Amino acid sequence: MESSDVVSRLQSTDPAVGLRAVGALRRLAEQVEAEQVRAARDQGWSWEQIGDALGVSRQSIHAKYRK
C-alpha cells in the first residue's frame, strides 16, 4: 500500500477501511524503526543514544532489538 493510499484510507468514514490503514502504518513504522536501529548500531550508537532518539528507555529498545 502506497503512502498516498494510506492517507486517503485514513480519511475514510468507514472504520474497517480506516483501521486497516492504521495497521498498515504501524507495520511500516515498525519496519522503519528496525532499519534505523540497525543503521545506528552499525554506526556505533549506544542503546542509550537510540532510546533517547526514540523517546524510550535504553532497556526497552535493547530488549526489543538486541538480537
N, CA, C and O of each residue as an XYZ file, in Angstrom:
268
protein
N       0.841     -1.171      0.000
C       0.000      0.000      0.000
C       0.892      1.242      0.000
O       1.771      1.372      0.851
N       0.673      2.144     -0.937
C       1.464      3.371     -1.030
C       1.014      4.372      0.013
O      -0.111      4.305      0.508
N       1.908      5.314      0.348
C       1.593      6.282      1.400
C       0.386      7.130      1.051
O      -0.410      7.438      1.938
N       0.214      7.524     -0.209
C      -0.961      8.323     -0.574
C      -2.233      7.509     -0.411
O      -3.286      8.048     -0.070
N      -2.131      6.199     -0.657
C      -3.249      5.282     -0.446
C      -3.634      5.230      1.031
O      -4.812      5.274      1.385
N      -2.622      5.135      1.877
C      -2.856      5.061      3.321
C      -3.526      6.337      3.806
O      -4.485      6.280      4.575
N      -3.027      7.490      3.361
C      -3.601      8.772      3.788
C      -5.065      8.856      3.392
O      -5.904      9.245      4.204
N      -5.378      8.499      2.167
C      -6.779      8.576      1.742
C      -7.654      7.596      2.524
O      -8.813      7.888      2.820
N      -7.097      6.444      2.852
C      -7.867      5.456      3.623
C      -8.061      5.901      5.069
O      -9.083      5.588      5.680
N      -7.090      6.628      5.622
C      -7.240      7.143      6.986
C      -8.358      8.167      7.070
O      -8.948      8.355      8.134
N      -8.652      8.822      5.974
C      -9.701      9.836      5.945
C     -11.074      9.234      5.674
O     -12.071      9.956      5.652
N     -11.135      7.954      5.472
C     -12.394      7.277      5.188
C     -13.335      7.335      6.381
O     -12.896      7.325      7.531
N     -14.625      7.397      6.099
C     -15.620      7.338      7.169
C     -15.972      5.890      7.522
O     -16.720      5.642      8.469
N     -15.436      4.947      6.764
C     -15.665      3.526      7.023
C     -14.580      3.042      7.995
O     -13.405      2.991      7.633
N     -14.969      2.687      9.223
C     -13.970      2.251     10.203
C     -13.145      1.057      9.739
O     -11.966      0.970     10.084
N     -13.708      0.147      8.981
C     -12.950     -1.014      8.515
C     -11.803     -0.571      7.620
O     -10.700     -1.108      7.713
N     -12.050      0.384      6.772
C     -11.013      0.906      5.873
C      -9.971      1.666      6.685
O      -8.771      1.451      6.512
N     -10.419      2.545      7.563
C      -9.507      3.339      8.382
C      -8.639      2.486      9.291
O      -7.445      2.751      9.432
N      -9.215      1.478      9.903
C      -8.448      0.627     10.816
C      -7.407     -0.202     10.074
O      -6.312     -0.431     10.588
N      -7.745     -0.656      8.864
C      -6.740     -1.372      8.064
C      -5.575     -0.443      7.721
O      -4.419     -0.867      7.694
N      -5.888      0.817      7.463
C      -4.833      1.792      7.173
C      -3.960      2.027      8.399
O      -2.741      2.145      8.277
N      -4.566      2.095      9.568
C      -3.792      2.249     10.804
C      -2.848      1.063     10.987
O      -1.686      1.243     11.352
N      -3.339     -0.131     10.737
C      -2.492     -1.331     10.830
C      -1.323     -1.269      9.865
O      -0.204     -1.640     10.217
N      -1.577     -0.799      8.642
C      -0.510     -0.668      7.649
C       0.529      0.342      8.113
O       1.727      0.118      7.943
N       0.089      1.440      8.691
C       1.024      2.444      9.209
C       1.873      1.886     10.345
O       3.073      2.152     10.412
N       1.261      1.120     11.231
C       2.019      0.520     12.337
C       3.099     -0.419     11.813
O       4.240     -0.390     12.276
N       2.727     -1.251     10.843
C       3.714     -2.186     10.274
C       4.849     -1.422      9.600
O       6.016     -1.787      9.744
N       4.516     -0.372      8.871
C       5.539      0.437      8.216
C       6.444      1.105      9.244
O       7.664      1.121      9.077
N       5.859      1.655     10.302
C       6.662      2.303     11.350
C       7.605      1.306     12.007
O       8.757      1.644     12.282
N       7.151      0.102     12.261
C       8.000     -0.933     12.855
C       9.167     -1.281     11.933
O      10.295     -1.457     12.395
N       8.899     -1.381     10.633
C       9.962     -1.697      9.673
C      11.001     -0.576      9.621
O      12.205     -0.834      9.632
N      10.529      0.659      9.564
C      11.446      1.807      9.504
C      12.259      1.894     10.787
O      13.464      2.144     10.742
N      11.608      1.690     11.934
C      12.322      1.733     13.202
C      13.421      0.674     13.240
O      14.553      0.970     13.623
N      13.099     -0.539     12.852
C      14.089     -1.623     12.875
C      15.274     -1.303     11.964
O      16.424     -1.536     12.337
N      15.001     -0.779     10.788
C      16.086     -0.421      9.866
C      16.969      0.677     10.447
O      18.193      0.623     10.327
N      16.352      1.671     11.075
C      17.121      2.782     11.623
C      17.902      2.369     12.870
O      19.017      2.845     13.085
N      17.335      1.499     13.685
C      18.065      0.988     14.848
C      19.279      0.198     14.368
O      20.372      0.339     14.915
N      19.087     -0.625     13.355
C      20.199     -1.408     12.799
C      21.283     -0.470     12.256
O      22.471     -0.700     12.481
N      20.881      0.578     11.547
C      21.848      1.531     10.991
C      22.591      2.256     12.111
O      23.803      2.454     12.027
N      21.874      2.649     13.149
C      22.507      3.340     14.279
C      23.519      2.432     14.969
O      24.623      2.869     15.294
N      23.156      1.182     15.194
C      24.084      0.251     15.831
C      25.306      0.020     14.944
O      26.431     -0.058     15.437
N      25.081     -0.090     13.634
C      26.199     -0.272     12.695
C      27.154      0.915     12.737
O      28.348      0.766     12.480
N      26.626      2.094     13.061
C      27.443      3.303     13.140
C      27.986      3.553     14.544
O      28.581      4.598     14.810
N      27.779      2.590     15.437
C      28.362      2.675     16.764
C      27.538      3.394     17.816
O      28.051      3.705     18.891
N      26.275      3.663     17.530
C      25.428      4.311     18.532
C      25.199      3.358     19.704
O      25.108      2.144     19.522
N      25.108      3.914     20.888
C      24.789      3.115     22.077
C      23.277      2.910     22.149
O      22.498      3.620     21.512
N      22.891      1.913     22.949
C      21.459      1.694     23.164
C      20.832      2.924     23.821
O      19.675      3.247     23.551
N      21.576      3.603     24.669
C      21.062      4.800     25.324
C      20.792      5.907     24.301
O      19.758      6.572     24.370
N      21.713      6.109     23.354
C      21.514      7.128     22.324
C      20.283      6.818     21.467
O      19.500      7.710     21.141
N      20.130      5.564     21.115
C      18.983      5.158     20.297
C      17.691      5.352     21.077
O      16.720      5.896     20.551
N      17.676      4.911     22.330
C      16.492      5.094     23.164
C      16.126      6.560     23.307
O      14.955      6.926     23.208
N      17.135      7.406     23.544
C      16.886      8.847     23.659
C      16.264      9.397     22.381
O      15.313     10.177     22.437
N      16.796      8.996     21.234
C      16.287      9.483     19.953
C      14.839      9.058     19.719
O      14.063      9.780     19.093
N      14.489      7.882     20.227
C      13.129      7.364     20.054
C      12.187      7.749     21.200
O      10.981      7.514     21.129
N      12.750      8.340     22.251
C      11.920      8.727     23.393
C      11.507      7.567     24.276
O      10.454      7.591     24.914
N      12.368      6.535     24.300
C      12.104      5.367     25.149
C      13.362      5.056     25.949
O      14.417      5.644     25.712
N      13.248      4.145     26.884
C      14.403      3.807     27.707
C      15.394      2.940     26.935
O      15.038      2.241     25.987
N      16.634      3.010     27.370
C      17.695      2.169     26.812
C      17.320      0.700     26.961
O      17.533     -0.103     26.052
N      16.763      0.362     28.113
C      16.425     -1.031     28.386
C      15.346     -1.547     27.434
O      15.435     -2.675     26.951
N      14.329     -0.730     27.163
C      13.242     -1.209     26.315
C      13.691     -1.397     24.870
O      13.297     -2.367     24.222
N      14.503     -0.488     24.362
C      14.955     -0.612     22.983
C      15.958     -1.760     22.852
O      15.974     -2.462     21.841
N      16.778     -1.946     23.859
C      17.730     -3.068     23.839
C      16.979     -4.404     23.867
O      17.310     -5.325     23.120
N      15.983     -4.497     24.720
C      15.205     -5.739     24.801
C      14.520     -6.047     23.482
O      14.402     -7.211     23.101
N      14.072     -5.027     22.787
C      13.349     -5.221     21.528
C      14.274     -5.620     20.381
O      13.883     -6.404     19.517
N      15.510     -5.084     20.365
C      16.374     -5.257     19.189
C      17.723     -5.908     19.469
O      18.587     -5.877     18.593
N      17.943     -6.476     20.600
C      19.278     -6.978     20.962
C      19.782     -8.099     20.075
O      20.982     -8.375     20.075
N      18.927     -8.749     19.328
C      19.318     -9.911     18.503
C      20.319     -9.568     17.442
O      20.734    -10.440     16.680
